[in-house]
Protein backbone atom coordinates (compact mmCIF):
# COMPACT_ATOMS: atom_id res chain seq x y z
CA UNK A 1 0.00 0.00 0.00
CA UNK A 2 1.39 3.45 -0.95
CA UNK A 3 2.37 6.09 1.62
CA UNK A 4 -0.49 8.38 0.59
CA UNK A 5 -2.96 5.50 0.88
CA UNK A 6 -1.67 4.71 4.36
CA UNK A 7 -2.20 8.34 5.40
CA UNK A 8 -5.79 8.27 4.13
CA UNK A 9 -6.54 5.03 5.99
CA UNK A 10 -4.96 6.15 9.29
CA UNK A 11 -8.02 7.92 10.79
CA UNK A 12 -10.22 4.95 9.90
CA UNK A 13 -7.66 2.58 11.36
CA UNK A 14 -7.73 4.50 14.63
CA UNK A 15 -11.52 4.44 14.71
CA UNK A 16 -11.54 0.71 14.00
CA UNK A 17 -9.08 0.12 16.85
CA UNK A 18 -11.36 2.08 19.16
CA UNK A 19 -14.39 0.10 17.98
CA UNK A 20 -12.56 -3.15 18.73
CA UNK A 21 -11.39 -1.91 22.12
CA UNK A 22 -14.95 -0.92 23.01
CA UNK A 23 -16.01 -4.51 22.41
CA UNK A 24 -12.95 -5.88 24.27
CA UNK A 25 -11.81 -8.03 21.37
CA UNK A 26 -8.62 -9.95 22.09
CA UNK A 27 -5.28 -8.60 20.86
CA UNK A 28 -5.00 -11.53 18.44
CA UNK A 29 -8.46 -10.83 16.99
CA UNK A 30 -7.71 -7.13 16.63
CA UNK A 31 -4.46 -7.87 14.82
CA UNK A 32 -6.23 -10.25 12.43
CA UNK A 33 -9.00 -7.76 11.64
CA UNK A 34 -6.53 -4.94 10.98
CA UNK A 35 -4.45 -7.19 8.74
CA UNK A 36 -7.54 -8.13 6.72
CA UNK A 37 -8.44 -4.47 6.13
CA UNK A 38 -4.86 -3.57 5.28
CA UNK A 39 -4.65 -6.32 2.66
CA UNK A 40 -7.93 -5.26 1.11
CA UNK A 41 -6.81 -1.61 1.07
CA UNK A 42 -3.72 -2.63 -0.89
CA UNK A 43 -5.92 -4.44 -3.41
CA UNK A 44 -8.39 -1.56 -3.73
CA UNK A 45 -5.72 1.17 -4.01
CA UNK A 46 -8.15 4.01 -3.38
CA UNK A 47 -9.98 5.38 -0.30
CA UNK A 48 -11.80 2.62 1.58
CA UNK A 49 -14.88 4.82 1.92
CA UNK A 50 -15.42 4.43 -1.83
CA UNK A 51 -15.64 0.61 -1.63
CA UNK A 52 -18.57 -1.00 -3.43
CA UNK A 53 -20.09 -4.45 -3.09
CA UNK A 54 -18.58 -5.30 -6.45
CA UNK A 55 -15.09 -4.34 -5.18
CA UNK A 56 -15.43 -6.80 -2.31
CA UNK A 57 -16.71 -9.49 -4.66
CA UNK A 58 -13.68 -8.98 -6.91
CA UNK A 59 -11.42 -9.16 -3.86
CA UNK A 60 -12.84 -12.50 -2.78
CA UNK A 61 -12.30 -13.87 -6.29
CA UNK A 62 -8.75 -12.49 -6.16
CA UNK A 63 -8.11 -14.34 -2.89
CA UNK A 64 -9.54 -17.59 -4.27
CA UNK A 65 -7.42 -17.30 -7.43
CA UNK A 66 -4.31 -16.77 -5.29
CA UNK A 67 -5.01 -20.02 -3.44
CA UNK A 68 -5.85 -18.48 -0.06
CA UNK A 69 -7.02 -21.27 2.27
CA UNK A 70 -10.70 -21.42 3.30
CA UNK A 71 -9.82 -20.75 6.94
CA UNK A 72 -7.77 -17.66 6.07
CA UNK A 73 -10.42 -16.46 3.63
CA UNK A 74 -13.19 -16.77 6.21
CA UNK A 75 -11.08 -14.93 8.79
CA UNK A 76 -10.48 -12.16 6.24
CA UNK A 77 -14.20 -11.85 5.50
CA UNK A 78 -14.97 -11.64 9.23
CA UNK A 79 -12.44 -8.83 9.66
CA UNK A 80 -13.82 -6.90 6.69
CA UNK A 81 -17.36 -7.46 7.94
CA UNK A 82 -16.45 -5.80 11.26
CA UNK A 83 -14.81 -2.86 9.51
CA UNK A 84 -17.60 -2.13 7.05
CA UNK A 85 -20.55 -2.91 9.34
CA UNK A 86 -19.26 -1.41 12.59
CA UNK A 87 -16.62 1.19 11.76
CA UNK A 88 -17.94 2.49 8.42
CA UNK A 89 -21.63 1.69 9.04
CA UNK A 90 -21.92 0.36 5.49
CA UNK A 91 -23.24 -3.15 5.94
CA UNK A 92 -24.74 -3.15 2.45
CA UNK A 93 -21.35 -3.49 0.74
CA UNK A 94 -20.77 -6.91 2.33
CA UNK A 95 -23.69 -8.55 0.49
CA UNK A 96 -21.44 -10.04 -2.22
CA UNK A 97 -18.93 -11.64 0.17
CA UNK A 98 -19.71 -15.18 1.24
CA UNK A 99 -17.97 -17.41 3.77
CA UNK A 100 -16.72 -20.64 2.22
CA UNK A 101 -17.05 -24.18 3.47
CA UNK A 102 -14.00 -25.52 5.29
CA UNK A 103 -13.10 -29.16 4.66
CA UNK A 104 -13.09 -31.10 7.93
CA UNK A 105 -10.08 -33.37 8.31
CA UNK A 106 -9.41 -35.88 11.06
CA UNK A 107 -6.60 -34.97 13.48
CA UNK A 108 -3.36 -36.90 13.62
CA UNK A 109 -3.27 -39.13 16.72
CA UNK A 110 -0.15 -40.59 18.30
CA UNK A 111 -0.16 -43.79 20.33
CA UNK A 112 0.59 -43.59 24.03
CA UNK A 113 4.05 -45.02 23.33
CA UNK A 114 4.72 -42.35 20.70
CA UNK A 115 3.62 -39.58 23.05
CA UNK A 116 6.02 -40.90 25.69
CA UNK A 117 8.89 -40.95 23.20
CA UNK A 118 8.03 -37.44 22.02
CA UNK A 119 8.09 -35.97 25.52
CA UNK A 120 11.33 -37.72 26.47
CA UNK A 121 12.99 -36.50 23.27
CA UNK A 122 12.47 -32.82 24.18
CA UNK A 123 15.73 -30.98 24.71
CA UNK A 124 15.49 -30.03 28.40
CA UNK A 125 13.39 -30.35 31.55
CA UNK A 126 11.44 -27.17 30.88
CA UNK A 127 10.38 -28.37 27.44
CA UNK A 128 9.59 -31.90 28.64
CA UNK A 129 7.42 -30.46 31.41
CA UNK A 130 5.57 -28.10 29.05
CA UNK A 131 4.79 -30.98 26.67
CA UNK A 132 3.69 -33.09 29.63
CA UNK A 133 1.22 -30.37 30.63
CA UNK A 134 -0.20 -30.15 27.10
CA UNK A 135 -0.81 -33.90 26.98
CA UNK A 136 -1.52 -34.65 30.65
CA UNK A 137 -4.09 -31.86 31.03
CA UNK A 138 -5.24 -31.47 27.42
CA UNK A 139 -4.33 -27.78 27.22
CA UNK A 140 -3.91 -25.61 24.15
CA UNK A 141 -0.45 -24.12 23.53
CA UNK A 142 -1.76 -20.67 24.47
CA UNK A 143 -3.10 -22.09 27.75
CA UNK A 144 0.18 -23.82 28.61
CA UNK A 145 2.24 -20.65 28.29
CA UNK A 146 -0.36 -18.61 30.23
CA UNK A 147 -0.04 -20.79 33.35
CA UNK A 148 1.41 -19.22 36.49
CA UNK A 149 2.86 -20.95 39.52
CA UNK A 150 -0.28 -20.15 41.51
CA UNK A 151 -2.45 -21.97 38.98
CA UNK A 152 -1.15 -25.34 40.20
CA UNK A 153 -3.53 -26.52 42.93
CA UNK A 154 -1.90 -29.60 44.44
CA UNK A 155 -4.56 -29.85 47.17
CA UNK A 156 -7.42 -30.33 44.71
CA UNK A 157 -5.17 -31.81 42.01
CA UNK A 158 -6.29 -29.39 39.31
CA UNK A 159 -4.77 -26.72 37.10
CA UNK A 160 -6.60 -23.41 36.90
CA UNK A 161 -6.90 -22.23 33.31
CA UNK A 162 -7.73 -18.53 33.26
CA UNK A 163 -9.42 -16.97 30.26
CA UNK A 164 -8.93 -19.85 27.87
CA UNK A 165 -10.50 -19.86 24.41
CA UNK A 166 -13.78 -17.95 24.47
CA UNK A 167 -12.56 -16.07 27.55
CA UNK A 168 -13.68 -18.82 29.87
CA UNK A 169 -12.03 -20.00 33.08
CA UNK A 170 -11.97 -23.73 33.78
CA UNK A 171 -10.15 -26.38 35.76
CA UNK A 172 -8.00 -29.00 34.06
CA UNK A 173 -6.64 -32.35 35.22
CA UNK A 174 -3.50 -32.50 37.34
CA UNK A 175 -2.53 -36.18 37.44
CA UNK A 176 0.08 -37.25 40.05
CA UNK A 177 2.84 -37.86 37.49
CA UNK A 178 2.33 -34.38 36.03
CA UNK A 179 2.50 -32.85 39.51
CA UNK A 180 5.80 -34.67 40.10
CA UNK A 181 7.23 -33.28 36.86
CA UNK A 182 5.99 -29.77 37.62
CA UNK A 183 7.58 -29.85 41.08
CA UNK A 184 10.87 -31.10 39.64
CA UNK A 185 10.87 -28.30 37.07
CA UNK A 186 9.85 -25.67 39.66
CA UNK A 187 12.65 -26.65 42.06
CA UNK A 188 15.31 -26.46 39.37
CA UNK A 189 13.99 -23.24 37.81
CA UNK A 190 13.62 -21.50 41.21
CA UNK A 191 17.19 -22.43 42.13
CA UNK A 192 18.42 -20.82 38.90
CA UNK A 193 16.20 -17.74 39.22
CA UNK A 194 14.24 -18.64 36.09
CA UNK A 195 10.83 -18.57 37.81
CA UNK A 196 9.67 -15.59 39.84
CA UNK A 197 7.38 -15.91 42.91
CA UNK A 198 3.93 -16.58 41.46
CA UNK A 199 5.42 -15.83 38.06
CA UNK A 200 5.04 -17.62 34.73
CA UNK A 201 5.29 -21.39 35.01
CA UNK A 202 7.11 -21.50 31.67
CA UNK A 203 8.93 -18.18 31.30
CA UNK A 204 10.85 -17.08 28.24
CA UNK A 205 14.47 -15.90 28.36
CA UNK A 206 13.25 -12.99 30.50
CA UNK A 207 11.36 -14.38 33.53
CA UNK A 208 8.96 -11.44 33.25
CA UNK A 209 7.68 -12.82 29.94
CA UNK A 210 6.13 -16.23 29.18
CA UNK A 211 7.28 -18.52 26.39
CA UNK A 212 5.59 -17.82 23.08
CA UNK A 213 3.37 -20.30 21.27
CA UNK A 214 5.86 -20.14 18.40
CA UNK A 215 8.67 -21.29 20.70
CA UNK A 216 6.50 -24.10 22.04
CA UNK A 217 5.60 -25.31 18.56
CA UNK A 218 9.27 -25.30 17.63
CA UNK A 219 9.93 -27.43 20.72
CA UNK A 220 7.38 -30.09 19.71
CA UNK A 221 8.62 -30.20 16.10
CA UNK A 222 12.21 -30.70 17.25
CA UNK A 223 11.12 -33.37 19.73
CA UNK A 224 9.15 -35.23 17.05
CA UNK A 225 12.19 -35.24 14.77
CA UNK A 226 14.47 -36.43 17.58
CA UNK A 227 11.99 -39.20 18.45
CA UNK A 228 11.82 -40.27 14.77
CA UNK A 229 8.07 -39.70 14.61
CA UNK A 230 7.21 -39.06 10.98
CA UNK A 231 3.58 -38.10 11.55
CA UNK A 232 2.53 -34.46 11.20
CA UNK A 233 2.83 -33.22 14.79
CA UNK A 234 2.02 -29.90 16.47
CA UNK A 235 1.25 -28.76 20.02
CA UNK A 236 -2.44 -29.28 19.28
CA UNK A 237 -1.68 -32.91 18.45
CA UNK A 238 -1.04 -33.50 22.16
CA UNK A 239 -4.47 -32.08 23.02
CA UNK A 240 -6.05 -34.33 20.39
CA UNK A 241 -4.21 -37.31 21.87
CA UNK A 242 -5.38 -36.42 25.39
CA UNK A 243 -9.04 -36.49 24.32
CA UNK A 244 -8.75 -39.57 22.13
CA UNK A 245 -6.88 -41.62 24.73
CA UNK A 246 -9.42 -40.68 27.41
CA UNK A 247 -12.23 -41.81 25.12
CA UNK A 248 -10.43 -45.10 24.48
CA UNK A 249 -10.21 -45.57 28.26
CA UNK A 250 -14.01 -45.32 28.50
CA UNK A 251 -14.16 -41.77 29.94
CA UNK A 252 -17.61 -40.29 29.26
CA UNK A 253 -17.57 -37.94 26.29
CA UNK A 254 -19.37 -35.19 28.24
CA UNK A 255 -16.63 -35.30 30.87
CA UNK A 256 -14.05 -34.93 28.09
CA UNK A 257 -16.05 -31.98 26.74
CA UNK A 258 -15.77 -30.21 30.11
CA UNK A 259 -12.05 -30.98 30.45
CA UNK A 260 -11.35 -29.58 26.98
CA UNK A 261 -13.53 -26.51 27.53
CA UNK A 262 -15.61 -27.19 24.42
CA UNK A 263 -18.82 -25.22 24.13
CA UNK A 264 -20.53 -27.78 21.90
CA UNK A 265 -20.59 -31.55 22.30
CA UNK A 266 -20.34 -31.93 18.52
CA UNK A 267 -16.79 -30.54 18.69
CA UNK A 268 -15.75 -33.20 21.20
CA UNK A 269 -17.60 -35.93 19.27
CA UNK A 270 -14.93 -35.64 16.55
CA UNK A 271 -12.71 -37.88 18.67
CA UNK A 272 -15.11 -40.81 18.33
CA UNK A 273 -13.92 -40.99 14.72
CA UNK A 274 -10.25 -41.41 15.64
CA UNK A 275 -10.52 -43.56 18.78
CA UNK A 276 -9.28 -46.72 17.06
CA UNK A 277 -9.19 -48.82 20.24
CA UNK A 278 -12.91 -48.14 20.62
CA UNK A 279 -13.58 -49.00 16.98
CA UNK A 280 -11.77 -52.32 17.31
CA UNK A 281 -14.18 -53.39 20.05
CA UNK A 282 -17.16 -53.01 17.74
CA UNK A 283 -18.26 -56.24 16.07
CA UNK A 284 -19.16 -55.74 12.44
CA UNK A 285 -22.46 -57.28 11.27
CA UNK A 286 -20.37 -59.07 8.64
CA UNK A 287 -19.20 -61.41 11.40
CA UNK A 288 -22.75 -62.77 11.78
CA UNK A 289 -22.54 -64.10 8.19
CA UNK A 290 -19.53 -66.29 8.99
CA UNK A 291 -20.34 -69.96 8.20
CA UNK A 292 -20.71 -72.01 11.40
C-alpha positions in Angstrom: 0.0 0.0 0.0 1.4 3.4 -0.9 2.4 6.1 1.6 -0.5 8.4 0.6 -3.0 5.5 0.9 -1.7 4.7 4.4 -2.2 8.3 5.4 -5.8 8.3 4.1 -6.5 5.0 6.0 -5.0 6.1 9.3 -8.0 7.9 10.8 -10.2 5.0 9.9 -7.7 2.6 11.4 -7.7 4.5 14.6 -11.5 4.4 14.7 -11.5 0.7 14.0 -9.1 0.1 16.8 -11.4 2.1 19.2 -14.4 0.1 18.0 -12.6 -3.2 18.7 -11.4 -1.9 22.1 -14.9 -0.9 23.0 -16.0 -4.5 22.4 -12.9 -5.9 24.3 -11.8 -8.0 21.4 -8.6 -10.0 22.1 -5.3 -8.6 20.9 -5.0 -11.5 18.4 -8.5 -10.8 17.0 -7.7 -7.1 16.6 -4.5 -7.9 14.8 -6.2 -10.2 12.4 -9.0 -7.8 11.6 -6.5 -4.9 11.0 -4.5 -7.2 8.7 -7.5 -8.1 6.7 -8.4 -4.5 6.1 -4.9 -3.6 5.3 -4.6 -6.3 2.7 -7.9 -5.3 1.1 -6.8 -1.6 1.1 -3.7 -2.6 -0.9 -5.9 -4.4 -3.4 -8.4 -1.6 -3.7 -5.7 1.2 -4.0 -8.2 4.0 -3.4 -10.0 5.4 -0.3 -11.8 2.6 1.6 -14.9 4.8 1.9 -15.4 4.4 -1.8 -15.6 0.6 -1.6 -18.6 -1.0 -3.4 -20.1 -4.4 -3.1 -18.6 -5.3 -6.5 -15.1 -4.3 -5.2 -15.4 -6.8 -2.3 -16.7 -9.5 -4.7 -13.7 -9.0 -6.9 -11.4 -9.2 -3.9 -12.8 -12.5 -2.8 -12.3 -13.9 -6.3 -8.8 -12.5 -6.2 -8.1 -14.3 -2.9 -9.5 -17.6 -4.3 -7.4 -17.3 -7.4 -4.3 -16.8 -5.3 -5.0 -20.0 -3.4 -5.9 -18.5 -0.1 -7.0 -21.3 2.3 -10.7 -21.4 3.3 -9.8 -20.7 6.9 -7.8 -17.7 6.1 -10.4 -16.5 3.6 -13.2 -16.8 6.2 -11.1 -14.9 8.8 -10.5 -12.2 6.2 -14.2 -11.9 5.5 -15.0 -11.6 9.2 -12.4 -8.8 9.7 -13.8 -6.9 6.7 -17.4 -7.5 7.9 -16.4 -5.8 11.3 -14.8 -2.9 9.5 -17.6 -2.1 7.1 -20.5 -2.9 9.3 -19.3 -1.4 12.6 -16.6 1.2 11.8 -17.9 2.5 8.4 -21.6 1.7 9.0 -21.9 0.4 5.5 -23.2 -3.2 5.9 -24.7 -3.2 2.4 -21.4 -3.5 0.7 -20.8 -6.9 2.3 -23.7 -8.6 0.5 -21.4 -10.0 -2.2 -18.9 -11.6 0.2 -19.7 -15.2 1.2 -18.0 -17.4 3.8 -16.7 -20.6 2.2 -17.0 -24.2 3.5 -14.0 -25.5 5.3 -13.1 -29.2 4.7 -13.1 -31.1 7.9 -10.1 -33.4 8.3 -9.4 -35.9 11.1 -6.6 -35.0 13.5 -3.4 -36.9 13.6 -3.3 -39.1 16.7 -0.1 -40.6 18.3 -0.2 -43.8 20.3 0.6 -43.6 24.0 4.1 -45.0 23.3 4.7 -42.4 20.7 3.6 -39.6 23.1 6.0 -40.9 25.7 8.9 -40.9 23.2 8.0 -37.4 22.0 8.1 -36.0 25.5 11.3 -37.7 26.5 13.0 -36.5 23.3 12.5 -32.8 24.2 15.7 -31.0 24.7 15.5 -30.0 28.4 13.4 -30.4 31.6 11.4 -27.2 30.9 10.4 -28.4 27.4 9.6 -31.9 28.6 7.4 -30.5 31.4 5.6 -28.1 29.1 4.8 -31.0 26.7 3.7 -33.1 29.6 1.2 -30.4 30.6 -0.2 -30.1 27.1 -0.8 -33.9 27.0 -1.5 -34.6 30.6 -4.1 -31.9 31.0 -5.2 -31.5 27.4 -4.3 -27.8 27.2 -3.9 -25.6 24.1 -0.4 -24.1 23.5 -1.8 -20.7 24.5 -3.1 -22.1 27.7 0.2 -23.8 28.6 2.2 -20.6 28.3 -0.4 -18.6 30.2 0.0 -20.8 33.3 1.4 -19.2 36.5 2.9 -21.0 39.5 -0.3 -20.2 41.5 -2.5 -22.0 39.0 -1.2 -25.3 40.2 -3.5 -26.5 42.9 -1.9 -29.6 44.4 -4.6 -29.9 47.2 -7.4 -30.3 44.7 -5.2 -31.8 42.0 -6.3 -29.4 39.3 -4.8 -26.7 37.1 -6.6 -23.4 36.9 -6.9 -22.2 33.3 -7.7 -18.5 33.3 -9.4 -17.0 30.3 -8.9 -19.9 27.9 -10.5 -19.9 24.4 -13.8 -18.0 24.5 -12.6 -16.1 27.6 -13.7 -18.8 29.9 -12.0 -20.0 33.1 -12.0 -23.7 33.8 -10.1 -26.4 35.8 -8.0 -29.0 34.1 -6.6 -32.4 35.2 -3.5 -32.5 37.3 -2.5 -36.2 37.4 0.1 -37.3 40.1 2.8 -37.9 37.5 2.3 -34.4 36.0 2.5 -32.9 39.5 5.8 -34.7 40.1 7.2 -33.3 36.9 6.0 -29.8 37.6 7.6 -29.9 41.1 10.9 -31.1 39.6 10.9 -28.3 37.1 9.8 -25.7 39.7 12.6 -26.7 42.1 15.3 -26.5 39.4 14.0 -23.2 37.8 13.6 -21.5 41.2 17.2 -22.4 42.1 18.4 -20.8 38.9 16.2 -17.7 39.2 14.2 -18.6 36.1 10.8 -18.6 37.8 9.7 -15.6 39.8 7.4 -15.9 42.9 3.9 -16.6 41.5 5.4 -15.8 38.1 5.0 -17.6 34.7 5.3 -21.4 35.0 7.1 -21.5 31.7 8.9 -18.2 31.3 10.9 -17.1 28.2 14.5 -15.9 28.4 13.3 -13.0 30.5 11.4 -14.4 33.5 9.0 -11.4 33.3 7.7 -12.8 29.9 6.1 -16.2 29.2 7.3 -18.5 26.4 5.6 -17.8 23.1 3.4 -20.3 21.3 5.9 -20.1 18.4 8.7 -21.3 20.7 6.5 -24.1 22.0 5.6 -25.3 18.6 9.3 -25.3 17.6 9.9 -27.4 20.7 7.4 -30.1 19.7 8.6 -30.2 16.1 12.2 -30.7 17.3 11.1 -33.4 19.7 9.1 -35.2 17.0 12.2 -35.2 14.8 14.5 -36.4 17.6 12.0 -39.2 18.4 11.8 -40.3 14.8 8.1 -39.7 14.6 7.2 -39.1 11.0 3.6 -38.1 11.6 2.5 -34.5 11.2 2.8 -33.2 14.8 2.0 -29.9 16.5 1.3 -28.8 20.0 -2.4 -29.3 19.3 -1.7 -32.9 18.4 -1.0 -33.5 22.2 -4.5 -32.1 23.0 -6.1 -34.3 20.4 -4.2 -37.3 21.9 -5.4 -36.4 25.4 -9.0 -36.5 24.3 -8.7 -39.6 22.1 -6.9 -41.6 24.7 -9.4 -40.7 27.4 -12.2 -41.8 25.1 -10.4 -45.1 24.5 -10.2 -45.6 28.3 -14.0 -45.3 28.5 -14.2 -41.8 29.9 -17.6 -40.3 29.3 -17.6 -37.9 26.3 -19.4 -35.2 28.2 -16.6 -35.3 30.9 -14.0 -34.9 28.1 -16.0 -32.0 26.7 -15.8 -30.2 30.1 -12.1 -31.0 30.4 -11.4 -29.6 27.0 -13.5 -26.5 27.5 -15.6 -27.2 24.4 -18.8 -25.2 24.1 -20.5 -27.8 21.9 -20.6 -31.5 22.3 -20.3 -31.9 18.5 -16.8 -30.5 18.7 -15.8 -33.2 21.2 -17.6 -35.9 19.3 -14.9 -35.6 16.6 -12.7 -37.9 18.7 -15.1 -40.8 18.3 -13.9 -41.0 14.7 -10.2 -41.4 15.6 -10.5 -43.6 18.8 -9.3 -46.7 17.1 -9.2 -48.8 20.2 -12.9 -48.1 20.6 -13.6 -49.0 17.0 -11.8 -52.3 17.3 -14.2 -53.4 20.0 -17.2 -53.0 17.7 -18.3 -56.2 16.1 -19.2 -55.7 12.4 -22.5 -57.3 11.3 -20.4 -59.1 8.6 -19.2 -61.4 11.4 -22.7 -62.8 11.8 -22.5 -64.1 8.2 -19.5 -66.3 9.0 -20.3 -70.0 8.2 -20.7 -72.0 11.4 
